[in-house]
Amino acid sequence: MNQFLEFQSTPKTQKVSLASYHLEGEANQWWQWIRRTFQEERRPLSWENFEDELYTHFGPSECEDFDEAFSRIRHDGSLRDYQHEFECLGNRVRGWLQRALVGTFSLKRDISNGI
């Protein structure tokens, strides 16, 4: 969705409306609930709030706290699996500078192969 909204140069103020328009089934039921909750609490529903609520409800449970999950990521299996998880979580955290993200990328040292 982010790629589509960026491609369309959608103004930030219209992102939630456009994205929610395309929700169906369970996602639409969730949207009705979240919209009403934010309205009743008189809180604005920004795009960032929308994304956070969406990931919390529909995202993998172990990734609900992306900052914590990202800080705990370790290279234990294949490099490909580690890189995939690193990129997935790296795309979900907020407020991290690119330099800090790259600085956390840490490969285990395989002494038997000299790497």
N, C-alpha and C positions, 0 to 999 in steps of 0.2 A: 504494500500500500504506500509506504514511504517513497518508493521509486516512482510509482504512478503520480503521486501528488507533486513530487519534485519535477517530473517530466512535464506535467501540466502547469507548472508554476502557480500552483494553488496557494492563495494567501493563507497565512497561518490561521486567520479568523474563520476560514471556511473548511479547514481540514476535517474537523470533527463531523460537521454536517454532511460532507461528501462521503466520508468513510462509513458513517452510520447508515446512510441511505442504502448502502449495498449489503448490509447485514441481513441474514436470513435465519430462520429456525431458532435454535438455542442461542445463537449470537444475538439475534434481534431481541429475544426475551431478556437477555442480559442487558442489552443496551437500554431497553425501556426502564429497567430497574435502576441502572446507574444514572440515567438522565433525571429520573424523578428524585432520586436520592440527592443529587447535587442541587437540583432546583429547590427542594425542601430545606436544604441546609444553606441555601443562598450562596453557594460557592460556584465560581465560574469553572466550567469544564474545559480546560485548555487541552491542546493536542497532547502535551506531555502527560497530563492527568489521564487522558483517554488511553494512551499507550500503556501507562503503568497499570491502570485498572484492567485493561485487556490482558496483559501479560500475567498479572496476578491470578486472574480467573481462568484463563485458557492455557497459559504457559506451563511448561514442566514444573512440577512441584519443587524439585531440588534447585530451581533457578529463580524462585520467587524473590530472594534477596540477591540480586545480580552482583552487587559489590562484594558481598561476603563470598559468594560462590567463585567469583573471579579471583579474589585474593587467596583462595584455597586450591586453585587449580595446580595440578602437578603432572609432570610427564612420567607416567608409569607404563603405558602401553606403547602402541606404535606412534611414530612421529605424526603420521597422518591423522590419527584419532585425537592426539593432543592439539594439533594445529586447528582441527575442526572445532573442538570444544573451546579453545582459546578465542577463535574468531567469533563464534556464536555468543559467548559471554561478553567479549569485548565490544560487540555491537549493541549490547543491552545496558552496559553501565553508563552512567551520566557523570559529567564533571571531571572525568579523567583526561589529562592531556595525552596526546598521542605518544609523547616521549615516555610518560609514566606507563602507559599500556605496553609499549615495546619493552620497557625495562623489566616488566614482570615475566616476560617470555623466558622460561628457563628450562633447558634441556638437561635430562639426567646424563651423567657421564658413564659411558659404557667402557670400563677399563679393559675388558677382554678384547675389544676391537680398537682400542686406542682413540675413541671419540668421546 
